[in-house]
Amino acid sequence: MQFAKRLQPLQTNVFADMDQAKAKAKASGQDIIDLSLGSSDLQASEHVLAAIRESVSDKSTHGYLLFHGTQAFRQAAADWYTERFGVPVDPETEVLPLIGSQEGTAHLPLAVLNPGDFALLLDPGYPSHAGGVYLASGQIYPMPLLAENSFLPVFEEIPTPVLSQARMMMLSYPHNPTTAIAPLSFFQEAVAFCRQHDLVLVHDFPYADLVFVEDSGETPHPKSEIQNPKLIAPSILQADPDKEVSIEFFTFSKSYNMGGFRIGYAIGNAQLIRALRQVKAAVDFNQYRGILNGAIAALRGPQDSVHNSVEIFRQRRDAFINALHRIGWQVPTPAATMYIWAKLPEAWANDSVKFCTQLVEKTGVAASPGAGFGKAGEGYVRFALVHEPAILERAVDRMAGFLR
């Protein structure tokens, strides 16, 4: 049996590889503390769950849901976005519901790239960004993210021959896995660059709320840009308010702890929204209407749960960082996201996969190797803060013996 060549680059995946290593360690008797996957352990809010429960008993919600049936959700998303970022949005032409933002980042290349076209992706970056390009038979040019550049790409380093074949650029800040934040001035530079080179500018924005910079003691961008808290993690459309080249993907997985509900949406350029909608129409309809009703409740209801989640992850971040420092592993305190991006000790600097597989084998602590996020991620490891502080500290205690 023969398969399409586009499947070749999809043979390995950082999460699938670690899942296999975790299963092997568990089978050998290890008690697993899983810090490898950014799946929140927190619960969705009661008013969100109530909206979904109420929908279940309404038989009118049980059928297929086509685009025009999502109008209430699209209006709620447009209203939330305009209130948050001050950019008007047309819910009819500039908003598209998605089965998680990953659906958008994976399917958009099918609407933008022809076989052989380049996509400019962050390295390291989220694996599904590359997967979507491979499925579209595109080529990837990795833009290295280095600590000395605050984990921001340097556009001037992109070769001219690559730019001549490039059709899209994918960004994502606050960034997974490096935890970096991009200032609005960087997004303005990116928009200008994409206009100049006729590129579609894609921004994956799952960590819009998970930002701690206001009291972390770190200032990753000028103070003038963080006086307005809405600009701590700016939207790409604040740099492109007319939506000339940009589309942005949002998810309910992180801010509202609804990862398993698979609900997200895109906001942006009307032509891009229409093109993505065409791809979506060939693949699926929409989620169950009750899920959208829960998402509307999340956007329009009280935001206390969002603030509480941010505070919980801040406490976990501080507990984990302090524990690492106690064992002599000096790691910077991240300003955003639910992750720790740690530079590996010298002995492991060139083999993050070996570090992670041996770590879970010998201690039961599972982490994600930096190399799994791209070549520039080698020498790092990512920990997800998806347990209470006591468990995170226990994980560090186990790692202390392993490192010795």
PyMOL commands that set and color helices and strands:
alter all, ss='L'
color gray80, all
select helices_A, chain A and resi 5-10+14-27+46-56+59-61+67-85+101-112+127-135+147-149+155-157+160-165+184-196+213-215+223-225+229-231+236-239+259-261+270-283+289-300+304-326+346-348+352-363+370-373+375-377+389-403
alter helices_A, ss='H'
color red, helices_A
select strands_A, chain A and resi 33-34+95-98+118-123+139-144+166-171+200-204+246-251+264-268+339-343+365-366+368-369+380-384
alter strands_A, ss='S'
color yellow, strands_A
deselect
rebuild
show_as cartoon
